[in-house]
Amino acid sequence: MNSVLCTICMRGGSQGLKNKNFKLINCKPLMYYTIKQAIDSKIFDKIMVSTDSKKILKYAKSYGVDAWFIRPKKFSNNGSSKVAAIKHAFKESEKFYGKKFEFIVDLDATSPLRNVKDIIGAYRNFIKKKADILITGSQSRHNPYFNIVEVVNGRVQIAKELKKNIFRRQDAPKTFDMNASIYIWNRKTLLKSFNSAVDKKTKSKIIFYEMPRERSVDIDDKFDFKLAEFLLKRKKI
């Protein structure tokens, strides 16, 4: 049977939305939703939280997951790589639990609209396809081949041009927005990873798991929070 670790990485500081992990939705702090989903999925041997905040550590433990260290500053500043923080949490977990984990699933606390079926579905897909890395996302609202532009030397141009002209979004190549909701690695791949889950140079097998837009809100600012709050209140979780 596979040994699976779940990491939930939360920083105390946030540039876009202050103290967002403690902001209340339906009388519960944002972090509660991801922790509950992880527990309810029943696929993890261990669930742990990595944080640079003593307050987050205390709250996380009260919700029934493990948290025993304060993340070093080099993995917690604004320029830090999320993958580096996950790798650090993974190594600390193997030392703490005294065992090796075959797979690592990271759930982002800023994506509270995912559900348990998303977690289970992504994990099963990862195992079935014998992947090295799995990322999640939803179909893009805007497409770099059609209606995303950039300004180069003062000239406005389509961000990603094709040889043929595209007059309808439906005719453009399908693209996806990463939603940062679920990441999965096998042990070997995570340990050799550095700064990004998606790297053109990697030889790792990376697969994509699609989620609907209504469960793909990633909270970065006040607007995102208001949208997630509205949708969660409708679900009455």
C-alpha positions as CSV (number, residue, x, y, z in Angstrom):
1,M,0.0,0.0,0.0
2,N,1.3,3.5,-0.9
3,S,2.6,5.8,1.8
4,V,1.2,9.3,1.2
5,L,2.1,12.6,2.9
6,C,-0.1,15.6,2.7
7,T,1.6,19.0,3.2
8,I,-0.3,22.3,3.7
9,C,2.0,25.3,3.5
10,M,0.8,28.6,5.1
11,R,2.7,31.8,5.6
12,G,1.8,34.2,8.3
13,G,2.4,37.2,6.1
14,S,0.6,38.0,2.8
15,Q,1.1,40.9,0.4
16,G,-2.2,40.7,-1.4
17,L,-4.6,40.0,1.5
18,K,-3.4,40.5,5.1
19,N,-3.8,37.5,7.5
20,K,-5.8,35.7,4.9
21,N,-5.5,32.3,6.5
22,F,-7.5,33.6,9.5
23,K,-10.1,35.5,7.5
24,L,-13.5,34.0,8.4
25,I,-16.0,32.4,6.0
26,N,-19.1,30.9,7.5
27,C,-17.5,31.6,11.0
28,K,-14.5,29.5,10.2
29,P,-11.0,30.6,9.2
30,L,-9.8,30.1,5.6
31,M,-7.3,27.4,6.6
32,Y,-10.1,25.2,8.1
33,Y,-11.5,24.2,4.7
34,T,-8.3,22.8,3.3
35,I,-7.5,20.9,6.5
36,K,-11.0,19.4,6.7
37,Q,-10.8,18.3,3.0
38,A,-7.4,16.6,3.6
39,I,-8.8,14.7,6.6
40,D,-12.1,13.8,4.9
41,S,-10.3,12.4,1.8
42,K,-8.9,9.5,3.9
43,I,-6.1,8.9,1.5
44,F,-3.2,10.3,3.6
45,D,-1.0,8.5,6.1
46,K,0.0,11.8,7.6
47,I,-1.2,15.4,7.2
48,M,1.1,18.2,8.3
49,V,1.3,22.0,8.2
50,S,4.4,24.0,7.4
51,T,4.3,27.6,8.6
52,D,6.4,30.5,9.8
53,S,3.7,31.5,12.2
54,K,3.2,30.3,15.7
55,K,-0.4,31.3,15.6
56,I,-1.1,29.2,12.4
57,L,0.8,26.3,14.0
58,K,-1.5,26.4,17.1
59,Y,-4.7,26.7,15.0
60,A,-3.7,23.9,12.6
61,K,-3.0,21.5,15.5
62,S,-6.4,22.3,17.0
63,Y,-8.0,21.1,13.8
64,G,-6.4,17.7,14.0
65,V,-3.3,17.9,11.8
66,D,0.4,17.8,12.7
67,A,2.5,20.9,13.0
68,W,5.8,20.9,15.1
69,F,8.3,23.3,13.6
70,I,8.5,27.0,12.5
71,R,9.6,27.2,8.9
72,P,13.0,28.9,8.4
73,K,12.9,32.4,7.0
74,K,14.7,31.4,3.8
75,F,11.6,29.4,2.8
76,S,9.1,32.0,4.0
77,N,10.0,35.3,2.4
78,N,8.2,36.9,-0.6
79,G,10.8,35.6,-3.1
80,S,10.8,32.0,-1.8
81,S,9.9,29.1,-4.0
82,K,6.8,27.1,-2.9
83,V,8.5,23.9,-4.1
84,A,11.5,24.6,-1.9
85,A,9.1,25.0,1.1
86,I,7.3,21.7,0.2
87,K,10.6,19.9,-0.1
88,H,11.7,21.2,3.3
89,A,8.4,20.1,4.9
90,F,8.8,16.7,3.3
91,K,12.3,16.2,4.6
92,E,11.3,17.4,8.1
93,S,8.3,15.0,8.0
94,E,10.4,11.9,7.1
95,K,12.7,12.7,10.1
96,F,9.8,13.4,12.4
97,Y,7.7,10.3,11.5
98,G,10.8,8.1,11.0
99,K,9.5,6.7,7.6
100,K,9.8,7.3,3.9
101,F,6.8,8.5,1.9
102,E,6.3,7.4,-1.7
103,F,4.1,10.3,-2.7
104,I,3.5,13.9,-1.6
105,V,0.3,15.8,-2.1
106,D,0.4,19.5,-1.4
107,L,-2.9,21.3,-0.9
108,D,-2.9,25.1,-1.0
109,A,-4.9,26.7,1.8
110,T,-5.9,29.6,-0.5
111,S,-8.0,27.2,-2.7
112,P,-10.9,26.4,-0.3
113,L,-13.4,25.6,-3.1
114,R,-11.8,22.3,-4.1
115,N,-13.7,19.3,-2.7
116,V,-12.7,15.8,-1.5
117,K,-13.6,14.3,-4.9
118,D,-11.0,16.6,-6.5
119,I,-8.3,15.4,-4.2
120,I,-9.2,11.7,-4.6
121,G,-9.6,12.0,-8.4
122,A,-6.3,13.8,-8.8
123,Y,-4.5,11.2,-6.7
124,R,-6.0,8.2,-8.5
125,N,-5.2,9.8,-11.9
126,F,-1.6,10.3,-10.8
127,I,-1.3,6.7,-9.7
128,K,-3.1,5.3,-12.8
129,K,-0.9,7.2,-15.2
130,K,2.3,6.5,-13.2
131,A,3.2,10.2,-13.3
132,D,6.1,12.0,-11.6
133,I,4.2,15.3,-11.1
134,L,0.6,16.3,-11.2
135,I,-0.8,19.9,-11.3
136,T,-4.4,21.1,-11.4
137,G,-6.2,23.9,-13.2
138,S,-9.2,25.0,-15.2
139,Q,-9.8,26.1,-18.8
140,S,-8.5,29.6,-19.3
141,R,-11.0,32.4,-19.6
142,H,-8.5,34.3,-21.8
143,N,-6.3,32.7,-24.4
144,P,-2.7,33.8,-25.3
145,Y,-3.4,32.7,-28.9
146,F,-6.5,34.9,-29.1
147,N,-7.2,37.6,-26.6
148,I,-4.1,38.1,-24.4
149,V,-1.7,40.8,-25.6
150,E,1.7,42.1,-24.6
151,V,3.5,45.3,-25.4
152,V,6.9,44.8,-27.0
153,N,8.9,47.9,-28.0
154,G,5.7,50.0,-27.8
155,R,3.8,47.6,-30.1
156,V,0.7,45.8,-29.0
157,Q,0.7,42.2,-30.1
158,I,-1.0,38.8,-29.4
159,A,1.1,37.1,-26.7
160,K,1.5,33.9,-28.6
161,E,1.1,34.1,-32.4
162,L,0.2,31.3,-34.8
163,K,1.0,31.0,-38.4
164,K,-2.7,31.2,-39.2
165,N,-5.1,33.9,-38.0
166,I,-7.6,33.0,-35.3
167,F,-11.0,34.8,-35.4
168,R,-12.8,32.8,-32.7
169,R,-11.6,31.8,-29.3
170,Q,-13.0,28.3,-30.0
171,D,-10.6,27.9,-32.8
172,A,-7.5,28.7,-30.7
173,P,-5.5,25.9,-29.0
174,K,-7.0,25.1,-25.7
175,T,-5.1,26.5,-22.7
176,F,-5.5,26.2,-18.9
177,D,-4.9,28.4,-15.9
178,M,-3.0,26.6,-13.1
179,N,-5.1,27.0,-9.9
180,A,-2.5,26.0,-7.4
181,S,-5.1,23.8,-5.7
182,I,-3.4,20.4,-5.7
183,Y,0.2,19.3,-6.5
184,I,1.4,15.8,-6.4
185,W,5.0,14.4,-6.7
186,N,6.6,11.0,-6.3
187,R,9.4,11.0,-3.7
188,K,12.3,10.9,-6.2
189,T,11.0,13.7,-8.3
190,L,10.3,16.1,-5.5
191,L,13.8,15.6,-4.0
192,K,15.4,16.6,-7.2
193,S,13.0,19.5,-7.9
194,F,14.1,23.0,-7.3
195,N,11.9,26.0,-8.0
196,S,8.9,25.0,-10.1
197,A,6.6,22.1,-10.7
198,V,6.5,22.8,-14.4
199,D,9.8,23.1,-16.1
200,K,10.4,22.7,-19.9
201,K,13.8,21.2,-19.3
202,T,12.6,18.4,-17.0
203,K,12.4,14.8,-18.2
204,S,9.8,14.1,-15.5
205,K,6.3,13.0,-16.6
206,I,4.0,15.9,-15.7
207,I,0.2,15.4,-16.0
208,F,-2.7,17.8,-15.7
209,Y,-5.9,17.3,-13.8
210,E,-8.7,19.6,-14.8
211,M,-11.1,21.1,-12.3
212,P,-14.1,23.3,-13.0
213,R,-13.8,27.1,-12.7
214,E,-16.2,27.3,-9.8
215,R,-13.8,25.2,-7.7
216,S,-10.6,26.8,-9.0
217,V,-10.6,30.2,-7.2
218,D,-7.1,30.9,-5.8
219,I,-7.3,33.7,-3.2
220,D,-4.6,36.3,-3.8
221,D,-6.5,39.5,-3.1
222,K,-9.8,41.0,-1.7
223,F,-11.8,40.3,-4.9
224,D,-10.7,36.6,-4.8
225,F,-11.7,36.3,-1.2
226,K,-15.2,37.9,-1.8
227,L,-15.8,35.5,-4.7
228,A,-14.7,32.5,-2.6
229,E,-16.8,33.7,0.3
230,F,-19.9,34.1,-1.9
231,L,-19.5,30.6,-3.4
232,L,-18.7,28.9,0.0
233,K,-21.7,30.5,1.7
234,R,-23.9,29.2,-1.1
235,K,-22.6,25.7,-0.4
236,K,-23.2,26.3,3.3
237,I,-20.1,24.4,4.3
